[in-house]
Amino acid sequence: MEIVTAVGHPEVREAYLRDHPLGRTHEANSNGYAVENLGRAGRIPGGWWRVRLSRADVLGVVLPWHLSEGGELELVPRSGSTVAEAADRIRAGGAAWGAANPVCAAKLRLLRWAPFTPLFLSTAPVDHPDYEELKERSGLIHLDGLHRMLAWELAGRLPERALLDGYLVGDPGAVGGPTGRRGPWVR
């Protein structure tokens, strides 16, 4: 992860709404939920940061509980999982996973070749029931972008170098650096 600059919450909210309008009509529009998460995340000490992420960074993002848009098979357990683990679960489930989770599978198909848009992450879980039972309580934690991160990984599109834009709230020092050490760092 590369830290670009500190930013304010208004810039983060504006960036989110530019790519994810609240009124967008599509099945299972969760943009309002994400805006609520951005507000909850503002309580995490450390402020907001623009960052650039690599594939390794994204694969390590901790995802909260996700029931696959009302599907039959849970994608992320209440204890959480990383993007890498969730992508492996989808790969292992194959066509049966997609058939059991049609809305989630449709989002993944739609986003495979979508342009890269910023991801929204925190260094601690937000105060919401979907995050209550997360085993990992620090690092890179999802606020918005679950389907995009998974779709881009499944399509083999995540960049190896830190080229993917994102916004991070919290102390960047809470995220392990390239050698696994804790502390502020830039690559």
C-alpha positions as CSV (number, residue, x, y, z in Angstrom):
1,M,0.0,0.0,0.0
2,E,1.2,3.5,-0.8
3,I,-0.1,6.4,1.2
4,V,-0.8,9.3,-1.2
5,T,-2.2,12.1,1.1
6,A,-4.5,13.0,3.9
7,V,-8.0,13.9,2.9
8,G,-11.2,15.1,4.6
9,H,-14.5,13.2,4.9
10,P,-16.3,15.5,2.4
11,E,-13.8,14.5,-0.3
12,V,-14.3,10.8,0.5
13,R,-18.1,11.1,0.4
14,E,-18.0,13.0,-2.9
15,A,-15.7,10.5,-4.4
16,Y,-18.0,7.7,-3.4
17,L,-21.2,9.3,-4.7
18,R,-19.5,10.2,-8.0
19,D,-19.1,6.5,-8.8
20,H,-22.0,5.1,-6.7
21,P,-25.1,7.3,-6.9
22,L,-27.7,6.6,-4.2
23,G,-30.5,6.6,-6.8
24,R,-28.9,4.1,-9.2
25,T,-31.5,1.5,-10.2
26,H,-30.2,-2.0,-10.1
27,E,-31.1,-5.1,-8.1
28,A,-29.7,-5.1,-4.6
29,N,-28.4,-1.5,-4.7
30,S,-26.4,-1.2,-1.5
31,N,-25.0,2.3,-2.1
32,G,-27.0,3.8,0.8
33,Y,-25.6,1.2,3.2
34,A,-22.1,2.1,2.1
35,V,-22.7,5.8,2.7
36,E,-23.8,4.9,6.2
37,N,-20.6,2.9,6.7
38,L,-18.5,5.9,5.6
39,G,-20.3,7.9,8.3
40,R,-19.7,5.2,10.9
41,A,-16.1,4.9,9.9
42,G,-15.5,8.6,10.6
43,R,-15.5,7.7,14.3
44,I,-12.3,5.6,13.8
45,P,-9.3,7.7,15.0
46,G,-6.6,8.7,12.5
47,G,-8.5,10.5,9.8
48,W,-9.0,9.7,6.1
49,W,-6.2,8.9,3.6
50,R,-6.0,8.5,-0.1
51,V,-4.0,5.3,-0.8
52,R,-2.9,3.1,-3.7
53,L,-3.3,-0.6,-3.4
54,S,-1.7,-3.6,-5.0
55,R,-3.2,-7.1,-5.6
56,A,-1.5,-8.3,-2.4
57,D,-3.1,-5.5,-0.4
58,V,-6.6,-6.2,-1.8
59,L,-6.3,-10.0,-1.3
60,G,-5.6,-9.3,2.4
61,V,-8.7,-7.0,2.9
62,V,-10.9,-8.4,5.7
63,L,-14.6,-8.7,4.6
64,P,-17.5,-8.6,7.0
65,W,-20.4,-11.1,7.0
66,H,-22.0,-11.4,3.6
67,L,-25.0,-13.7,2.8
68,S,-24.5,-13.4,-1.0
69,E,-27.3,-10.9,-1.5
70,G,-29.9,-13.2,0.0
71,G,-28.6,-16.3,-1.7
72,E,-28.5,-19.8,-0.3
73,L,-24.8,-20.0,0.5
74,E,-23.0,-17.6,2.8
75,L,-20.0,-16.0,1.0
76,V,-18.3,-14.6,4.1
77,P,-19.0,-16.1,7.6
78,R,-19.8,-13.8,10.6
79,S,-16.1,-14.2,11.7
80,G,-15.0,-12.6,8.4
81,S,-12.6,-13.7,5.7
82,T,-10.2,-12.1,3.4
83,V,-10.8,-11.3,-0.2
84,A,-8.5,-14.2,-1.1
85,E,-10.5,-16.6,1.0
86,A,-13.8,-15.5,-0.5
87,A,-12.5,-15.7,-4.0
88,D,-11.3,-19.2,-3.3
89,R,-14.8,-20.1,-2.0
90,I,-16.3,-18.8,-5.2
91,R,-13.8,-20.7,-7.4
92,A,-14.4,-23.9,-5.4
93,G,-18.2,-23.6,-5.6
94,G,-18.1,-23.1,-9.4
95,A,-21.5,-23.1,-11.2
96,A,-23.3,-24.5,-8.1
97,W,-22.2,-21.4,-6.1
98,G,-23.5,-19.1,-8.8
99,A,-26.8,-20.9,-9.1
100,A,-27.3,-20.7,-5.3
101,N,-26.5,-17.0,-5.2
102,P,-27.8,-15.5,-8.4
103,V,-27.8,-11.8,-7.4
104,C,-24.3,-11.9,-6.0
105,A,-23.1,-13.9,-9.1
106,A,-24.7,-11.4,-11.4
107,K,-22.9,-8.5,-9.7
108,L,-19.6,-10.4,-10.0
109,R,-20.2,-11.0,-13.7
110,L,-21.2,-7.3,-14.3
111,L,-18.1,-6.0,-12.5
112,R,-15.4,-8.3,-13.9
113,W,-14.5,-5.8,-16.7
114,A,-15.8,-2.6,-15.1
115,P,-13.3,0.3,-14.8
116,F,-11.3,0.4,-11.6
117,T,-12.9,2.7,-9.1
118,P,-11.7,3.6,-5.6
119,L,-12.1,1.1,-2.8
120,F,-13.1,2.3,0.7
121,L,-11.4,0.7,3.7
122,S,-10.8,1.2,7.4
123,T,-8.2,0.1,9.9
124,A,-10.8,-1.1,12.3
125,P,-14.3,-2.5,12.1
126,V,-17.2,-0.1,12.1
127,D,-20.0,-0.2,14.6
128,H,-22.5,-2.4,12.8
129,P,-23.8,-6.0,13.3
130,D,-22.1,-7.3,10.2
131,Y,-18.7,-6.4,11.7
132,E,-19.4,-7.5,15.4
133,E,-17.9,-11.0,15.2
134,L,-14.9,-10.3,13.0
135,K,-11.9,-12.2,14.3
136,E,-9.4,-9.7,12.7
137,R,-9.9,-6.3,14.4
138,S,-7.2,-4.3,12.6
139,G,-5.5,-4.2,9.2
140,L,-7.4,-3.3,6.0
141,I,-11.1,-3.8,6.6
142,H,-13.8,-3.5,4.0
143,L,-16.2,-0.5,4.0
144,D,-17.2,-0.7,0.3
145,G,-16.0,-2.6,-2.7
146,L,-16.6,-6.3,-1.8
147,H,-18.1,-7.3,-5.2
148,R,-15.5,-5.2,-7.2
149,M,-12.5,-6.6,-5.3
150,L,-13.8,-10.2,-5.9
151,A,-14.8,-9.7,-9.5
152,W,-11.4,-8.1,-10.4
153,E,-9.5,-10.9,-8.6
154,L,-11.6,-13.6,-10.3
155,A,-10.9,-11.9,-13.7
156,G,-7.2,-11.7,-13.0
157,R,-7.2,-7.9,-13.2
158,L,-5.8,-6.8,-9.9
159,P,-2.5,-5.0,-10.4
160,E,0.6,-6.4,-8.8
161,R,2.0,-3.0,-8.0
162,A,0.2,-0.3,-5.9
163,L,-1.9,1.2,-8.7
164,L,-5.5,0.8,-7.5
165,D,-6.9,3.9,-5.8
166,G,-8.6,3.8,-2.4
167,Y,-9.6,5.7,0.6
168,L,-8.6,4.5,4.1
169,V,-9.8,5.7,7.4
170,G,-7.8,5.2,10.6
171,D,-4.2,5.0,11.5
172,P,-2.2,3.8,8.5
173,G,0.4,2.5,11.0
174,A,-2.2,-0.1,12.0
175,V,-1.7,-1.8,8.6
176,G,1.3,-4.2,8.3
177,G,3.9,-2.8,5.9
178,P,5.7,-4.7,3.1
179,T,7.9,-6.6,5.6
180,G,4.9,-7.3,7.9
181,R,6.0,-4.7,10.4
182,R,3.6,-2.2,11.8
183,G,4.0,1.5,11.3
184,P,3.6,4.2,8.6
185,W,5.3,3.3,5.4
186,V,5.2,4.1,1.7
187,R,6.4,1.8,-1.0
